[in-house]
Amino acid sequence: MRVGKFLVENGIITNQQLLDALDLQSDNPDRLIGEILVTMGAISKDDLVMALEAYLMTTGAEEIHVDEWLDQEEIDMLIDKIKSQNGTTSTKVE
């Protein structure tokens, strides 16, 4: 399951917010959906971190721990781990 779909299905963001973020992402595919949602104000950074932790737990990646005190390097490493677990090779994570 993609992160954006997880956020919608768990009531963290609306489907319209996801669609708006995906539209913005199509113009800049290097930006991650979570980053766009935070920039849009649809979700706070802290809420995104907690949602990512829940996402990882529900997708069977409990060994990866997300902490609200992550710095950008740690977030980038976490994103790389998510991509490798999902078999994603592009920089686009939804």
PyMOL Python script that loads the backbone (N, CA, C, O; Angstrom):
from pymol import cmd

cmd.read_pdbstr("""\
ATOM      1  N   MET A   1       0.849  -1.186   0.000  1.00  0.00           N
ATOM      2  CA  MET A   1       0.000   0.000   0.000  1.00  0.00           C
ATOM      3  C   MET A   1       0.889   1.242   0.000  1.00  0.00           C
ATOM      4  O   MET A   1       1.874   1.322   0.734  1.00  0.00           O
ATOM      5  N   ARG A   2       0.529   2.176  -0.813  1.00  0.00           N
ATOM      6  CA  ARG A   2       1.283   3.428  -0.887  1.00  0.00           C
ATOM      7  C   ARG A   2       0.947   4.319   0.299  1.00  0.00           C
ATOM      8  O   ARG A   2      -0.141   4.235   0.870  1.00  0.00           O
ATOM      9  N   VAL A   3       1.896   5.171   0.658  1.00  0.00           N
ATOM     10  CA  VAL A   3       1.759   6.032   1.835  1.00  0.00           C
ATOM     11  C   VAL A   3       0.533   6.936   1.706  1.00  0.00           C
ATOM     12  O   VAL A   3      -0.229   7.074   2.663  1.00  0.00           O
ATOM     13  N   GLY A   4       0.333   7.548   0.550  1.00  0.00           N
ATOM     14  CA  GLY A   4      -0.816   8.443   0.372  1.00  0.00           C
ATOM     15  C   GLY A   4      -2.138   7.741   0.592  1.00  0.00           C
ATOM     16  O   GLY A   4      -3.031   8.274   1.250  1.00  0.00           O
ATOM     17  N   LYS A   5      -2.264   6.545   0.041  1.00  0.00           N
ATOM     18  CA  LYS A   5      -3.491   5.763   0.222  1.00  0.00           C
ATOM     19  C   LYS A   5      -3.683   5.415   1.696  1.00  0.00           C
ATOM     20  O   LYS A   5      -4.800   5.474   2.211  1.00  0.00           O
ATOM     21  N   PHE A   6      -2.600   5.055   2.371  1.00  0.00           N
ATOM     22  CA  PHE A   6      -2.661   4.750   3.798  1.00  0.00           C
ATOM     23  C   PHE A   6      -3.172   5.954   4.584  1.00  0.00           C
ATOM     24  O   PHE A   6      -4.023   5.812   5.462  1.00  0.00           O
ATOM     25  N   LEU A   7      -2.648   7.145   4.265  1.00  0.00           N
ATOM     26  CA  LEU A   7      -3.066   8.354   4.976  1.00  0.00           C
ATOM     27  C   LEU A   7      -4.548   8.638   4.785  1.00  0.00           C
ATOM     28  O   LEU A   7      -5.229   9.039   5.729  1.00  0.00           O
ATOM     29  N   VAL A   8      -5.052   8.434   3.575  1.00  0.00           N
ATOM     30  CA  VAL A   8      -6.477   8.654   3.303  1.00  0.00           C
ATOM     31  C   VAL A   8      -7.322   7.607   4.011  1.00  0.00           C
ATOM     32  O   VAL A   8      -8.300   7.946   4.678  1.00  0.00           O
ATOM     33  N   GLU A   9      -6.955   6.344   3.872  1.00  0.00           N
ATOM     34  CA  GLU A   9      -7.757   5.263   4.452  1.00  0.00           C
ATOM     35  C   GLU A   9      -7.822   5.323   5.971  1.00  0.00           C
ATOM     36  O   GLU A   9      -8.752   4.786   6.573  1.00  0.00           O
ATOM     37  N   ASN A  10      -6.845   5.971   6.595  1.00  0.00           N
ATOM     38  CA  ASN A  10      -6.833   6.093   8.048  1.00  0.00           C
ATOM     39  C   ASN A  10      -7.308   7.457   8.526  1.00  0.00           C
ATOM     40  O   ASN A  10      -7.153   7.792   9.700  1.00  0.00           O
ATOM     41  N   GLY A  11      -7.889   8.251   7.617  1.00  0.00           N
ATOM     42  CA  GLY A  11      -8.499   9.525   7.995  1.00  0.00           C
ATOM     43  C   GLY A  11      -7.513  10.605   8.395  1.00  0.00           C
ATOM     44  O   GLY A  11      -7.883  11.571   9.062  1.00  0.00           O
ATOM     45  N   ILE A  12      -6.259  10.448   7.992  1.00  0.00           N
ATOM     46  CA  ILE A  12      -5.244  11.433   8.363  1.00  0.00           C
ATOM     47  C   ILE A  12      -5.301  12.632   7.418  1.00  0.00           C
ATOM     48  O   ILE A  12      -5.103  13.773   7.836  1.00  0.00           O
ATOM     49  N   ILE A  13      -5.572  12.364   6.152  1.00  0.00           N
ATOM     50  CA  ILE A  13      -5.803  13.413   5.165  1.00  0.00           C
ATOM     51  C   ILE A  13      -7.040  13.018   4.363  1.00  0.00           C
ATOM     52  O   ILE A  13      -7.504  11.880   4.433  1.00  0.00           O
ATOM     53  N   THR A  14      -7.559  13.969   3.608  1.00  0.00           N
ATOM     54  CA  THR A  14      -8.705  13.664   2.753  1.00  0.00           C
ATOM     55  C   THR A  14      -8.213  13.192   1.386  1.00  0.00           C
ATOM     56  O   THR A  14      -7.061  13.411   1.012  1.00  0.00           O
ATOM     57  N   ASN A  15      -9.100  12.550   0.662  1.00  0.00           N
ATOM     58  CA  ASN A  15      -8.765  12.128  -0.692  1.00  0.00           C
ATOM     59  C   ASN A  15      -8.443  13.340  -1.567  1.00  0.00           C
ATOM     60  O   ASN A  15      -7.550  13.273  -2.411  1.00  0.00           O
ATOM     61  N   GLN A  16      -9.156  14.436  -1.374  1.00  0.00           N
ATOM     62  CA  GLN A  16      -8.888  15.646  -2.155  1.00  0.00           C
ATOM     63  C   GLN A  16      -7.501  16.195  -1.851  1.00  0.00           C
ATOM     64  O   GLN A  16      -6.799  16.638  -2.760  1.00  0.00           O
ATOM     65  N   GLN A  17      -7.098  16.170  -0.582  1.00  0.00           N
ATOM     66  CA  GLN A  17      -5.752  16.630  -0.232  1.00  0.00           C
ATOM     67  C   GLN A  17      -4.691  15.767  -0.918  1.00  0.00           C
ATOM     68  O   GLN A  17      -3.680  16.279  -1.400  1.00  0.00           O
ATOM     69  N   LEU A  18      -4.931  14.454  -0.957  1.00  0.00           N
ATOM     70  CA  LEU A  18      -3.998  13.561  -1.636  1.00  0.00           C
ATOM     71  C   LEU A  18      -3.938  13.880  -3.129  1.00  0.00           C
ATOM     72  O   LEU A  18      -2.856  13.955  -3.710  1.00  0.00           O
ATOM     73  N   LEU A  19      -5.104  14.067  -3.744  1.00  0.00           N
ATOM     74  CA  LEU A  19      -5.134  14.389  -5.169  1.00  0.00           C
ATOM     75  C   LEU A  19      -4.406  15.696  -5.461  1.00  0.00           C
ATOM     76  O   LEU A  19      -3.671  15.800  -6.443  1.00  0.00           O
ATOM     77  N   ASP A  20      -4.613  16.693  -4.602  1.00  0.00           N
ATOM     78  CA  ASP A  20      -3.924  17.977  -4.775  1.00  0.00           C
ATOM     79  C   ASP A  20      -2.412  17.799  -4.648  1.00  0.00           C
ATOM     80  O   ASP A  20      -1.645  18.377  -5.418  1.00  0.00           O
ATOM     81  N   ALA A  21      -1.990  16.995  -3.672  1.00  0.00           N
ATOM     82  CA  ALA A  21      -0.561  16.748  -3.468  1.00  0.00           C
ATOM     83  C   ALA A  21       0.031  15.978  -4.651  1.00  0.00           C
ATOM     84  O   ALA A  21       1.142  16.271  -5.095  1.00  0.00           O
ATOM     85  N   LEU A  22      -0.703  15.010  -5.149  1.00  0.00           N
ATOM     86  CA  LEU A  22      -0.225  14.245  -6.308  1.00  0.00           C
ATOM     87  C   LEU A  22      -0.107  15.133  -7.540  1.00  0.00           C
ATOM     88  O   LEU A  22       0.806  14.971  -8.350  1.00  0.00           O
ATOM     89  N   ASP A  23      -1.040  16.076  -7.675  1.00  0.00           N
ATOM     90  CA  ASP A  23      -0.983  17.023  -8.790  1.00  0.00           C
ATOM     91  C   ASP A  23       0.282  17.875  -8.686  1.00  0.00           C
ATOM     92  O   ASP A  23       0.973  18.093  -9.681  1.00  0.00           O
ATOM     93  N   LEU A  24       0.584  18.356  -7.468  1.00  0.00           N
ATOM     94  CA  LEU A  24       1.806  19.133  -7.269  1.00  0.00           C
ATOM     95  C   LEU A  24       3.045  18.276  -7.502  1.00  0.00           C
ATOM     96  O   LEU A  24       4.050  18.748  -8.034  1.00  0.00           O
ATOM     97  N   GLN A  25       2.961  17.009  -7.097  1.00  0.00           N
ATOM     98  CA  GLN A  25       4.102  16.111  -7.271  1.00  0.00           C
ATOM     99  C   GLN A  25       4.384  15.827  -8.743  1.00  0.00           C
ATOM    100  O   GLN A  25       5.531  15.603  -9.128  1.00  0.00           O
ATOM    101  N   SER A  26       3.341  15.838  -9.559  1.00  0.00           N
ATOM    102  CA  SER A  26       3.543  15.587 -10.989  1.00  0.00           C
ATOM    103  C   SER A  26       4.399  16.680 -11.624  1.00  0.00           C
ATOM    104  O   SER A  26       5.097  16.430 -12.606  1.00  0.00           O
ATOM    105  N   ASP A  27       4.347  17.891 -11.067  1.00  0.00           N
ATOM    106  CA  ASP A  27       5.176  18.987 -11.563  1.00  0.00           C
ATOM    107  C   ASP A  27       6.609  18.900 -11.048  1.00  0.00           C
ATOM    108  O   ASP A  27       7.521  19.470 -11.647  1.00  0.00           O
ATOM    109  N   ASN A  28       6.808  18.191  -9.944  1.00  0.00           N
ATOM    110  CA  ASN A  28       8.133  18.062  -9.337  1.00  0.00           C
ATOM    111  C   ASN A  28       8.262  16.666  -8.746  1.00  0.00           C
ATOM    112  O   ASN A  28       8.101  16.495  -7.537  1.00  0.00           O
ATOM    113  N   PRO A  29       8.547  15.668  -9.570  1.00  0.00           N
ATOM    114  CA  PRO A  29       8.557  14.274  -9.120  1.00  0.00           C
ATOM    115  C   PRO A  29       9.630  13.936  -8.088  1.00  0.00           C
ATOM    116  O   PRO A  29       9.588  12.856  -7.499  1.00  0.00           O
ATOM    117  N   ASP A  30      10.585  14.827  -7.857  1.00  0.00           N
ATOM    118  CA  ASP A  30      11.604  14.569  -6.846  1.00  0.00           C
ATOM    119  C   ASP A  30      11.090  14.814  -5.427  1.00  0.00           C
ATOM    120  O   ASP A  30      11.710  14.376  -4.458  1.00  0.00           O
ATOM    121  N   ARG A  31       9.974  15.504  -5.304  1.00  0.00           N
ATOM    122  CA  ARG A  31       9.414  15.770  -3.972  1.00  0.00           C
ATOM    123  C   ARG A  31       8.562  14.590  -3.529  1.00  0.00           C
ATOM    124  O   ARG A  31       7.804  14.021  -4.315  1.00  0.00           O
ATOM    125  N   LEU A  32       8.697  14.238  -2.276  1.00  0.00           N
ATOM    126  CA  LEU A  32       7.920  13.133  -1.719  1.00  0.00           C
ATOM    127  C   LEU A  32       6.541  13.613  -1.303  1.00  0.00           C
ATOM    128  O   LEU A  32       6.347  14.777  -0.951  1.00  0.00           O
ATOM    129  N   ILE A  33       5.599  12.705  -1.351  1.00  0.00           N
ATOM    130  CA  ILE A  33       4.209  13.067  -1.069  1.00  0.00           C
ATOM    131  C   ILE A  33       4.047  13.625   0.351  1.00  0.00           C
ATOM    132  O   ILE A  33       3.289  14.571   0.562  1.00  0.00           O
ATOM    133  N   GLY A  34       4.749  13.050   1.310  1.00  0.00           N
ATOM    134  CA  GLY A  34       4.672  13.549   2.684  1.00  0.00           C
ATOM    135  C   GLY A  34       5.180  14.965   2.804  1.00  0.00           C
ATOM    136  O   GLY A  34       4.579  15.790   3.493  1.00  0.00           O
ATOM    137  N   GLU A  35       6.278  15.252   2.142  1.00  0.00           N
ATOM    138  CA  GLU A  35       6.845  16.598   2.142  1.00  0.00           C
ATOM    139  C   GLU A  35       5.850  17.592   1.553  1.00  0.00           C
ATOM    140  O   GLU A  35       5.676  18.691   2.080  1.00  0.00           O
ATOM    141  N   ILE A  36       5.210  17.211   0.478  1.00  0.00           N
ATOM    142  CA  ILE A  36       4.231  18.092  -0.166  1.00  0.00           C
ATOM    143  C   ILE A  36       3.036  18.324   0.753  1.00  0.00           C
ATOM    144  O   ILE A  36       2.564  19.453   0.886  1.00  0.00           O
ATOM    145  N   LEU A  37       2.553  17.272   1.379  1.00  0.00           N
ATOM    146  CA  LEU A  37       1.406  17.401   2.282  1.00  0.00           C
ATOM    147  C   LEU A  37       1.723  18.325   3.456  1.00  0.00           C
ATOM    148  O   LEU A  37       0.873  19.110   3.876  1.00  0.00           O
ATOM    149  N   VAL A  38       2.937  18.237   3.983  1.00  0.00           N
ATOM    150  CA  VAL A  38       3.338  19.135   5.078  1.00  0.00           C
ATOM    151  C   VAL A  38       3.415  20.569   4.572  1.00  0.00           C
ATOM    152  O   VAL A  38       2.935  21.490   5.234  1.00  0.00           O
ATOM    153  N   THR A  39       4.013  20.762   3.409  1.00  0.00           N
ATOM    154  CA  THR A  39       4.126  22.106   2.822  1.00  0.00           C
ATOM    155  C   THR A  39       2.752  22.709   2.559  1.00  0.00           C
ATOM    156  O   THR A  39       2.548  23.909   2.743  1.00  0.00           O
ATOM    157  N   MET A  40       1.808  21.869   2.124  1.00  0.00           N
ATOM    158  CA  MET A  40       0.436  22.332   1.862  1.00  0.00           C
ATOM    159  C   MET A  40      -0.315  22.664   3.147  1.00  0.00           C
ATOM    160  O   MET A  40      -1.322  23.371   3.111  1.00  0.00           O
ATOM    161  N   GLY A  41       0.165  22.163   4.274  1.00  0.00           N
ATOM    162  CA  GLY A  41      -0.534  22.363   5.535  1.00  0.00           C
ATOM    163  C   GLY A  41      -1.605  21.315   5.792  1.00  0.00           C
ATOM    164  O   GLY A  41      -2.414  21.469   6.706  1.00  0.00           O
ATOM    165  N   ALA A  42      -1.618  20.244   4.989  1.00  0.00           N
ATOM    166  CA  ALA A  42      -2.619  19.192   5.159  1.00  0.00           C
ATOM    167  C   ALA A  42      -2.326  18.338   6.383  1.00  0.00           C
ATOM    168  O   ALA A  42      -3.233  17.738   6.960  1.00  0.00           O
ATOM    169  N   ILE A  43      -1.060  18.282   6.776  1.00  0.00           N
ATOM    170  CA  ILE A  43      -0.633  17.477   7.913  1.00  0.00           C
ATOM    171  C   ILE A  43       0.614  18.134   8.495  1.00  0.00           C
ATOM    172  O   ILE A  43       1.412  18.722   7.765  1.00  0.00           O
ATOM    173  N   SER A  44       0.776  18.032   9.807  1.00  0.00           N
ATOM    174  CA  SER A  44       1.985  18.591  10.418  1.00  0.00           C
ATOM    175  C   SER A  44       3.132  17.592  10.260  1.00  0.00           C
ATOM    176  O   SER A  44       2.906  16.405  10.023  1.00  0.00           O
ATOM    177  N   LYS A  45       4.340  18.077  10.392  1.00  0.00           N
ATOM    178  CA  LYS A  45       5.509  17.204  10.297  1.00  0.00           C
ATOM    179  C   LYS A  45       5.450  16.124  11.373  1.00  0.00           C
ATOM    180  O   LYS A  45       5.748  14.961  11.100  1.00  0.00           O
ATOM    181  N   ASP A  46       5.066  16.501  12.596  1.00  0.00           N
ATOM    182  CA  ASP A  46       4.976  15.526  13.686  1.00  0.00           C
ATOM    183  C   ASP A  46       3.923  14.465  13.382  1.00  0.00           C
ATOM    184  O   ASP A  46       4.146  13.280  13.629  1.00  0.00           O
ATOM    185  N   ASP A  47       2.770  14.889  12.845  1.00  0.00           N
ATOM    186  CA  ASP A  47       1.725  13.925  12.498  1.00  0.00           C
ATOM    187  C   ASP A  47       2.171  13.009  11.365  1.00  0.00           C
ATOM    188  O   ASP A  47       1.824  11.828  11.339  1.00  0.00           O
ATOM    189  N   LEU A  48       2.944  13.559  10.426  1.00  0.00           N
ATOM    190  CA  LEU A  48       3.456  12.740   9.336  1.00  0.00           C
ATOM    191  C   LEU A  48       4.401  11.672   9.870  1.00  0.00           C
ATOM    192  O   LEU A  48       4.328  10.517   9.452  1.00  0.00           O
ATOM    193  N   VAL A  49       5.285  12.044  10.786  1.00  0.00           N
ATOM    194  CA  VAL A  49       6.216  11.077  11.378  1.00  0.00           C
ATOM    195  C   VAL A  49       5.443   9.964  12.080  1.00  0.00           C
ATOM    196  O   VAL A  49       5.764   8.787  11.921  1.00  0.00           O
ATOM    197  N   MET A  50       4.435  10.330  12.849  1.00  0.00           N
ATOM    198  CA  MET A  50       3.629   9.309  13.544  1.00  0.00           C
ATOM    199  C   MET A  50       2.886   8.428  12.540  1.00  0.00           C
ATOM    200  O   MET A  50       2.781   7.217  12.735  1.00  0.00           O
ATOM    201  N   ALA A  51       2.375   9.029  11.474  1.00  0.00           N
ATOM    202  CA  ALA A  51       1.663   8.260  10.457  1.00  0.00           C
ATOM    203  C   ALA A  51       2.613   7.305   9.739  1.00  0.00           C
ATOM    204  O   ALA A  51       2.239   6.174   9.428  1.00  0.00           O
ATOM    205  N   LEU A  52       3.845   7.759   9.474  1.00  0.00           N
ATOM    206  CA  LEU A  52       4.823   6.885   8.834  1.00  0.00           C
ATOM    207  C   LEU A  52       5.175   5.708   9.732  1.00  0.00           C
ATOM    208  O   LEU A  52       5.370   4.590   9.255  1.00  0.00           O
ATOM    209  N   GLU A  53       5.255   5.964  11.025  1.00  0.00           N
ATOM    210  CA  GLU A  53       5.520   4.872  11.957  1.00  0.00           C
ATOM    211  C   GLU A  53       4.383   3.852  11.915  1.00  0.00           C
ATOM    212  O   GLU A  53       4.631   2.646  11.884  1.00  0.00           O
ATOM    213  N   ALA A  54       3.149   4.327  11.915  1.00  0.00           N
ATOM    214  CA  ALA A  54       1.997   3.422  11.825  1.00  0.00           C
ATOM    215  C   ALA A  54       2.002   2.681  10.491  1.00  0.00           C
ATOM    216  O   ALA A  54       1.704   1.487  10.437  1.00  0.00           O
ATOM    217  N   TYR A  55       2.341   3.388   9.419  1.00  0.00           N
ATOM    218  CA  TYR A  55       2.417   2.777   8.092  1.00  0.00           C
ATOM    219  C   TYR A  55       3.432   1.637   8.091  1.00  0.00           C
ATOM    220  O   TYR A  55       3.162   0.551   7.579  1.00  0.00           O
ATOM    221  N   LEU A  56       4.594   1.897   8.666  1.00  0.00           N
ATOM    222  CA  LEU A  56       5.637   0.870   8.705  1.00  0.00           C
ATOM    223  C   LEU A  56       5.200  -0.340   9.531  1.00  0.00           C
ATOM    224  O   LEU A  56       5.493  -1.482   9.175  1.00  0.00           O
ATOM    225  N   MET A  57       4.503  -0.083  10.629  1.00  0.00           N
ATOM    226  CA  MET A  57       4.039  -1.198  11.462  1.00  0.00           C
ATOM    227  C   MET A  57       2.995  -2.034  10.730  1.00  0.00           C
ATOM    228  O   MET A  57       2.994  -3.260  10.842  1.00  0.00           O
ATOM    229  N   THR A  58       2.117  -1.390   9.990  1.00  0.00           N
ATOM    230  CA  THR A  58       1.061  -2.136   9.303  1.00  0.00           C
ATOM    231  C   THR A  58       1.556  -2.829   8.046  1.00  0.00           C
ATOM    232  O   THR A  58       0.902  -3.738   7.536  1.00  0.00           O
ATOM    233  N   THR A  59       2.715  -2.400   7.541  1.00  0.00           N
ATOM    234  CA  THR A  59       3.255  -3.047   6.346  1.00  0.00           C
ATOM    235  C   THR A  59       4.347  -4.050   6.696  1.00  0.00           C
ATOM    236  O   THR A  59       5.054  -4.532   5.810  1.00  0.00           O
ATOM    237  N   GLY A  60       4.490  -4.369   7.987  1.00  0.00           N
ATOM    238  CA  GLY A  60       5.420  -5.398   8.402  1.00  0.00           C
ATOM    239  C   GLY A  60       6.856  -4.951   8.509  1.00  0.00           C
ATOM    240  O   GLY A  60       7.764  -5.774   8.388  1.00  0.00           O
ATOM    241  N   ALA A  61       7.089  -3.685   8.729  1.00  0.00           N
ATOM    242  CA  ALA A  61       8.456  -3.180   8.837  1.00  0.00           C
ATOM    243  C   ALA A  61       8.722  -2.652  10.246  1.00  0.00           C
ATOM    244  O   ALA A  61       9.255  -1.555  10.415  1.00  0.00           O
ATOM    245  N   GLU A  62       8.346  -3.444  11.256  1.00  0.00           N
ATOM    246  CA  GLU A  62       8.459  -2.976  12.635  1.00  0.00           C
ATOM    247  C   GLU A  62       9.886  -2.705  13.070  1.00  0.00           C
ATOM    248  O   GLU A  62      10.103  -1.959  14.024  1.00  0.00           O
ATOM    249  N   GLU A  63      10.879  -3.300  12.384  1.00  0.00           N
ATOM    250  CA  GLU A  63      12.260  -3.095  12.793  1.00  0.00           C
ATOM    251  C   GLU A  63      12.748  -1.678  12.527  1.00  0.00           C
ATOM    252  O   GLU A  63      13.777  -1.260  13.058  1.00  0.00           O
ATOM    253  N   ILE A  64      12.007  -0.936  11.702  1.00  0.00           N
ATOM    254  CA  ILE A  64      12.356   0.465  11.438  1.00  0.00           C
ATOM    255  C   ILE A  64      11.552   1.321  12.393  1.00  0.00           C
ATOM    256  O   ILE A  64      10.323   1.241  12.421  1.00  0.00           O
ATOM    257  N   HIS A  65      12.233   2.137  13.174  1.00  0.00           N
ATOM    258  CA  HIS A  65      11.541   2.991  14.132  1.00  0.00           C
ATOM    259  C   HIS A  65      11.602   4.437  13.667  1.00  0.00           C
ATOM    260  O   HIS A  65      12.674   4.953  13.350  1.00  0.00           O
ATOM    261  N   VAL A  66      10.460   5.076  13.630  1.00  0.00           N
ATOM    262  CA  VAL A  66      10.387   6.494  13.268  1.00  0.00           C
ATOM    263  C   VAL A  66      10.269   7.274  14.562  1.00  0.00           C
ATOM    264  O   VAL A  66       9.464   6.936  15.429  1.00  0.00           O
ATOM    265  N   ASP A  67      11.050   8.289  14.687  1.00  0.00           N
ATOM    266  CA  ASP A  67      11.074   9.100  15.899  1.00  0.00           C
ATOM    267  C   ASP A  67      10.811  10.545  15.510  1.00  0.00           C
ATOM    268  O   ASP A  67      11.327  11.018  14.497  1.00  0.00           O
ATOM    269  N   GLU A  68      10.027  11.238  16.289  1.00  0.00           N
ATOM    270  CA  GLU A  68       9.690  12.608  15.927  1.00  0.00           C
ATOM    271  C   GLU A  68      10.897  13.546  15.968  1.00  0.00           C
ATOM    272  O   GLU A  68      10.789  14.700  15.555  1.00  0.00           O
ATOM    273  N   TRP A  69      12.034  13.076  16.454  1.00  0.00           N
ATOM    274  CA  TRP A  69      13.227  13.902  16.506  1.00  0.00           C
ATOM    275  C   TRP A  69      14.196  13.583  15.372  1.00  0.00           C
ATOM    276  O   TRP A  69      15.369  13.946  15.452  1.00  0.00           O
ATOM    277  N   LEU A  70      13.739  12.925  14.337  1.00  0.00           N
ATOM    278  CA  LEU A  70      14.602  12.590  13.215  1.00  0.00           C
ATOM    279  C   LEU A  70      15.129  13.839  12.534  1.00  0.00           C
ATOM    280  O   LEU A  70      14.411  14.827  12.376  1.00  0.00           O
ATOM    281  N   ASP A  71      16.407  13.785  12.126  1.00  0.00           N
ATOM    282  CA  ASP A  71      16.919  14.868  11.298  1.00  0.00           C
ATOM    283  C   ASP A  71      16.742  14.472   9.835  1.00  0.00           C
ATOM    284  O   ASP A  71      16.309  13.356   9.545  1.00  0.00           O
ATOM    285  N   GLN A  72      17.068  15.367   8.919  1.00  0.00           N
ATOM    286  CA  GLN A  72      16.796  15.116   7.506  1.00  0.00           C
ATOM    287  C   GLN A  72      17.541  13.888   6.991  1.00  0.00           C
ATOM    288  O   GLN A  72      16.995  13.133   6.186  1.00  0.00           O
ATOM    289  N   GLU A  73      18.779  13.676   7.441  1.00  0.00           N
ATOM    290  CA  GLU A  73      19.542  12.510   6.992  1.00  0.00           C
ATOM    291  C   GLU A  73      18.847  11.209   7.411  1.00  0.00           C
ATOM    292  O   GLU A  73      18.781  10.257   6.634  1.00  0.00           O
ATOM    293  N   GLU A  74      18.331  11.176   8.640  1.00  0.00           N
ATOM    294  CA  GLU A  74      17.624   9.981   9.116  1.00  0.00           C
ATOM    295  C   GLU A  74      16.321   9.780   8.344  1.00  0.00           C
ATOM    296  O   GLU A  74      15.959   8.648   8.026  1.00  0.00           O
ATOM    297  N   ILE A  75      15.624  10.855   8.047  1.00  0.00           N
ATOM    298  CA  ILE A  75      14.392  10.750   7.262  1.00  0.00           C
ATOM    299  C   ILE A  75      14.706  10.215   5.873  1.00  0.00           C
ATOM    300  O   ILE A  75      13.977   9.369   5.356  1.00  0.00           O
ATOM    301  N   ASP A  76      15.790  10.703   5.259  1.00  0.00           N
ATOM    302  CA  ASP A  76      16.182  10.218   3.940  1.00  0.00           C
ATOM    303  C   ASP A  76      16.515   8.732   3.979  1.00  0.00           C
ATOM    304  O   ASP A  76      16.140   7.993   3.069  1.00  0.00           O
ATOM    305  N   MET A  77      17.217   8.282   5.027  1.00  0.00           N
ATOM    306  CA  MET A  77      17.535   6.856   5.145  1.00  0.00           C
ATOM    307  C   MET A  77      16.262   6.037   5.313  1.00  0.00           C
ATOM    308  O   MET A  77      16.147   4.950   4.746  1.00  0.00           O
ATOM    309  N   LEU A  78      15.301   6.548   6.089  1.00  0.00           N
ATOM    310  CA  LEU A  78      14.034   5.858   6.292  1.00  0.00           C
ATOM    311  C   LEU A  78      13.276   5.741   4.975  1.00  0.00           C
ATOM    312  O   LEU A  78      12.719   4.687   4.668  1.00  0.00           O
ATOM    313  N   ILE A  79      13.254   6.804   4.210  1.00  0.00           N
ATOM    314  CA  ILE A  79      12.571   6.790   2.919  1.00  0.00           C
ATOM    315  C   ILE A  79      13.223   5.766   1.989  1.00  0.00           C
ATOM    316  O   ILE A  79      12.530   5.042   1.275  1.00  0.00           O
ATOM    317  N   ASP A  80      14.560   5.709   2.000  1.00  0.00           N
ATOM    318  CA  ASP A  80      15.260   4.716   1.184  1.00  0.00           C
ATOM    319  C   ASP A  80      14.886   3.295   1.602  1.00  0.00           C
ATOM    320  O   ASP A  80      14.734   2.418   0.752  1.00  0.00           O
ATOM    321  N   LYS A  81      14.737   3.063   2.911  1.00  0.00           N
ATOM    322  CA  LYS A  81      14.338   1.730   3.392  1.00  0.00           C
ATOM    323  C   LYS A  81      12.924   1.392   2.950  1.00  0.00           C
ATOM    324  O   LYS A  81      12.647   0.257   2.561  1.00  0.00           O
ATOM    325  N   ILE A  82      12.025   2.377   3.008  1.00  0.00           N
ATOM    326  CA  ILE A  82      10.647   2.145   2.562  1.00  0.00           C
ATOM    327  C   ILE A  82      10.643   1.788   1.087  1.00  0.00           C
ATOM    328  O   ILE A  82       9.964   0.849   0.670  1.00  0.00           O
ATOM    329  N   LYS A  83      11.402   2.538   0.296  1.00  0.00           N
ATOM    330  CA  LYS A  83      11.461   2.273  -1.141  1.00  0.00           C
ATOM    331  C   LYS A  83      11.992   0.878  -1.419  1.00  0.00           C
ATOM    332  O   LYS A  83      11.450   0.164  -2.263  1.00  0.00           O
ATOM    333  N   SER A  84      13.051   0.483  -0.714  1.00  0.00           N
ATOM    334  CA  SER A  84      13.632  -0.836  -0.970  1.00  0.00           C
ATOM    335  C   SER A  84      12.674  -1.949  -0.562  1.00  0.00           C
ATOM    336  O   SER A  84      12.635  -2.994  -1.212  1.00  0.00           O
ATOM    337  N   GLN A  85      11.907  -1.745   0.495  1.00  0.00           N
ATOM    338  CA  GLN A  85      10.934  -2.760   0.919  1.00  0.00           C
ATOM    339  C   GLN A  85       9.774  -2.862  -0.055  1.00  0.00           C
ATOM    340  O   GLN A  85       9.200  -3.935  -0.237  1.00  0.00           O
ATOM    341  N   ASN A  86       9.432  -1.750  -0.678  1.00  0.00           N
ATOM    342  CA  ASN A  86       8.335  -1.743  -1.639  1.00  0.00           C
ATOM    343  C   ASN A  86       8.811  -2.054  -3.051  1.00  0.00           C
ATOM    344  O   ASN A  86       7.999  -2.148  -3.971  1.00  0.00           O
ATOM    345  N   GLY A  87      10.115  -2.213  -3.232  1.00  0.00           N
ATOM    346  CA  GLY A  87      10.660  -2.474  -4.550  1.00  0.00           C
ATOM    347  C   GLY A  87      10.600  -1.271  -5.454  1.00  0.00           C
ATOM    348  O   GLY A  87      10.609  -1.416  -6.676  1.00  0.00           O
ATOM    349  N   THR A  88      10.540  -0.088  -4.883  1.00  0.00           N
ATOM    350  CA  THR A  88      10.442   1.152  -5.648  1.00  0.00           C
ATOM    351  C   THR A  88      11.842   1.641  -5.976  1.00  0.00           C
ATOM    352  O   THR A  88      12.698   1.718  -5.095  1.00  0.00           O
ATOM    353  N   THR A  89      12.074   1.966  -7.223  1.00  0.00           N
ATOM    354  CA  THR A  89      13.374   2.493  -7.609  1.00  0.00           C
ATOM    355  C   THR A  89      13.336   3.973  -7.916  1.00  0.00           C
ATOM    356  O   THR A  89      14.383   4.619  -7.967  1.00  0.00           O
ATOM    357  N   SER A  90      12.168   4.517  -8.120  1.00  0.00           N
ATOM    358  CA  SER A  90      12.070   5.951  -8.400  1.00  0.00           C
ATOM    359  C   SER A  90      12.023   6.716  -7.103  1.00  0.00           C
ATOM    360  O   SER A  90      11.906   6.125  -6.030  1.00  0.00           O
ATOM    361  N   THR A  91      12.112   8.035  -7.196  1.00  0.00           N
ATOM    362  CA  THR A  91      12.073   8.884  -6.005  1.00  0.00           C
ATOM    363  C   THR A  91      10.653   9.237  -5.622  1.00  0.00           C
ATOM    364  O   THR A  91      10.446   9.948  -4.638  1.00  0.00           O
ATOM    365  N   LYS A  92       9.672   8.768  -6.363  1.00  0.00           N
ATOM    366  CA  LYS A  92       8.279   9.122  -6.111  1.00  0.00           C
ATOM    367  C   LYS A  92       7.658   8.117  -5.149  1.00  0.00           C
ATOM    368  O   LYS A  92       7.544   6.932  -5.463  1.00  0.00           O
ATOM    369  N   VAL A  93       7.257   8.602  -3.972  1.00  0.00           N
ATOM    370  CA  VAL A  93       6.574   7.755  -2.993  1.00  0.00           C
ATOM    371  C   VAL A  93       5.226   8.386  -2.731  1.00  0.00           C
ATOM    372  O   VAL A  93       5.144   9.563  -2.380  1.00  0.00           O
ATOM    373  N   GLU A  94       4.176   7.619  -2.896  1.00  0.00           N
ATOM    374  CA  GLU A  94       2.831   8.158  -2.675  1.00  0.00           C
ATOM    375  C   GLU A  94       2.227   7.537  -1.456  1.00  0.00           C
ATOM    376  O   GLU A  94       1.094   7.858  -1.097  1.00  0.00           O
TER     377      GLU A  94
END
""", "prot")
cmd.dss("prot")
cmd.show_as("cartoon", "prot")
cmd.util.cbc("prot")
cmd.orient("prot")
